[in-house]
Amino acid sequence: MKRLFVAAALIATATAASADGKSTFTAKCVACHGADGKGQGAMGKKLGVKDLTASKLTAAEMEATVTSGKGKMTPFGGKLTPAEIKDVVAYVRGGLK
């Protein structure tokens, strides 16, 4: 019973992080990367953003990029908490689902 509770708690936490990651992505990233993460919208094309769905970056590399920015990408380290950054990276690495 205890293991079942722990498993349920982990699933609930992962689901909450995914929901938080999605809302953060929608608020902060969609304008350039698009809802599908491919960056094919007008702003994404103008800025030459990368297709997030084809990214080979590790979670740590993505977190560093979101935190510090890269190229034309705005750094979000002062705008998002480390937890929000982890959540949005998990959302992206989870296939934007």
C-alpha positions as a LaTeX table, in Angstrom:
\begin{tabular}{lrrr}
\hline
Residue & $x$ (\AA) & $y$ (\AA) & $z$ (\AA) \\
\hline
Met1 & 0.00 & 0.00 & 0.00 \\
Lys2 & 2.85 & 2.37 & 0.87 \\
Arg3 & 4.49 & 1.78 & $-2.54$ \\
Leu4 & 1.22 & 2.47 & $-4.31$ \\
Phe5 & 0.91 & 5.77 & $-2.43$ \\
Val6 & 4.48 & 6.76 & $-3.33$ \\
Ala7 & 3.91 & 5.88 & $-6.99$ \\
Ala8 & 0.68 & 7.90 & $-7.05$ \\
Ala9 & 2.43 & 10.86 & $-5.43$ \\
Leu10 & 5.23 & 10.75 & $-8.03$ \\
Ile11 & 2.73 & 10.64 & $-10.88$ \\
Ala12 & 0.79 & 13.54 & $-9.41$ \\
Thr13 & 3.99 & 15.56 & $-9.03$ \\
Ala14 & 5.05 & 14.84 & $-12.61$ \\
Thr15 & 1.59 & 15.79 & $-13.88$ \\
Ala16 & 1.64 & 19.04 & $-11.91$ \\
Ala17 & 5.13 & 19.88 & $-13.23$ \\
Ser18 & 3.94 & 19.19 & $-16.77$ \\
Ala19 & 0.93 & 21.48 & $-16.30$ \\
Asp20 & 3.14 & 24.20 & $-14.82$ \\
Gly21 & 5.68 & 23.72 & $-17.61$ \\
Lys22 & 2.94 & 24.04 & $-20.22$ \\
Ser23 & 1.58 & 27.25 & $-18.71$ \\
Thr24 & 5.08 & 28.75 & $-18.47$ \\
Phe25 & 5.87 & 27.67 & $-22.04$ \\
Thr26 & 2.61 & 29.20 & $-23.24$ \\
Ala27 & 3.28 & 32.47 & $-21.42$ \\
Lys28 & 6.98 & 32.88 & $-22.17$ \\
Cys29 & 8.00 & 30.73 & $-25.15$ \\
Val30 & 5.14 & 30.38 & $-27.63$ \\
Ala31 & 5.62 & 33.85 & $-29.13$ \\
Cys32 & 8.91 & 32.74 & $-30.69$ \\
His33 & 8.93 & 28.93 & $-30.58$ \\
Gly34 & 5.24 & 28.41 & $-31.39$ \\
Ala35 & 2.83 & 26.14 & $-29.53$ \\
Asp36 & 4.30 & 23.12 & $-31.34$ \\
Gly37 & 7.90 & 24.14 & $-30.52$ \\
Lys38 & 8.98 & 24.16 & $-34.16$ \\
Gly39 & 9.52 & 27.93 & $-34.40$ \\
Gln40 & 7.83 & 28.26 & $-37.78$ \\
Gly41 & 5.68 & 31.29 & $-36.91$ \\
Ala42 & 6.50 & 34.79 & $-38.14$ \\
Met43 & 8.58 & 35.71 & $-35.08$ \\
Gly44 & 10.35 & 32.35 & $-34.97$ \\
Lys45 & 11.35 & 32.60 & $-38.62$ \\
Lys46 & 12.46 & 36.22 & $-38.19$ \\
Leu47 & 14.70 & 35.28 & $-35.24$ \\
Gly48 & 15.85 & 31.96 & $-36.70$ \\
Val49 & 14.80 & 30.01 & $-33.60$ \\
Lys50 & 15.61 & 26.33 & $-33.29$ \\
Asp51 & 13.05 & 23.55 & $-33.60$ \\
Leu52 & 12.70 & 22.38 & $-30.01$ \\
Thr53 & 11.21 & 19.07 & $-31.10$ \\
Ala54 & 14.48 & 18.15 & $-32.83$ \\
Ser55 & 16.78 & 19.33 & $-30.03$ \\
Lys56 & 19.60 & 17.04 & $-28.93$ \\
Leu57 & 20.37 & 19.15 & $-25.83$ \\
Thr58 & 20.38 & 17.53 & $-22.42$ \\
Ala59 & 18.03 & 18.82 & $-19.72$ \\
Ala60 & 20.96 & 20.61 & $-18.07$ \\
Glu61 & 21.94 & 22.27 & $-21.35$ \\
Met62 & 18.36 & 23.38 & $-21.96$ \\
Glu63 & 18.10 & 24.77 & $-18.43$ \\
Ala64 & 21.33 & 26.72 & $-18.97$ \\
Thr65 & 20.03 & 28.11 & $-22.26$ \\
Val66 & 16.71 & 29.17 & $-20.74$ \\
Thr67 & 18.49 & 30.69 & $-17.74$ \\
Ser68 & 21.26 & 32.56 & $-19.58$ \\
Gly69 & 19.82 & 32.94 & $-23.07$ \\
Lys70 & 21.73 & 32.20 & $-26.25$ \\
Gly71 & 22.09 & 34.19 & $-29.43$ \\
Lys72 & 18.91 & 36.22 & $-29.79$ \\
Met73 & 17.10 & 34.28 & $-27.05$ \\
Thr74 & 16.21 & 36.30 & $-24.00$ \\
Pro75 & 17.69 & 35.05 & $-20.71$ \\
Phe76 & 14.92 & 34.03 & $-18.32$ \\
Gly77 & 17.07 & 33.49 & $-15.21$ \\
Gly78 & 15.80 & 36.67 & $-13.58$ \\
Lys79 & 12.24 & 36.22 & $-14.82$ \\
Leu80 & 11.57 & 32.57 & $-13.95$ \\
Thr81 & 12.42 & 30.60 & $-10.84$ \\
Pro82 & 14.72 & 27.58 & $-11.12$ \\
Ala83 & 11.65 & 25.37 & $-10.54$ \\
Glu84 & 9.76 & 27.07 & $-13.39$ \\
Ile85 & 12.75 & 26.59 & $-15.68$ \\
Lys86 & 12.95 & 22.89 & $-14.77$ \\
Asp87 & 9.21 & 22.51 & $-15.38$ \\
Val88 & 9.32 & 24.16 & $-18.80$ \\
Val89 & 12.35 & 22.08 & $-19.81$ \\
Ala90 & 10.56 & 18.91 & $-18.68$ \\
Tyr91 & 7.53 & 19.97 & $-20.72$ \\
Val92 & 9.66 & 20.53 & $-23.84$ \\
Arg93 & 11.62 & 17.30 & $-23.36$ \\
Gly94 & 8.35 & 15.47 & $-22.81$ \\
Gly95 & 7.28 & 16.30 & $-26.35$ \\
Leu96 & 5.31 & 19.42 & $-25.41$ \\
Lys97 & 2.59 & 17.27 & $-23.87$ \\
\hline
\end{tabular}
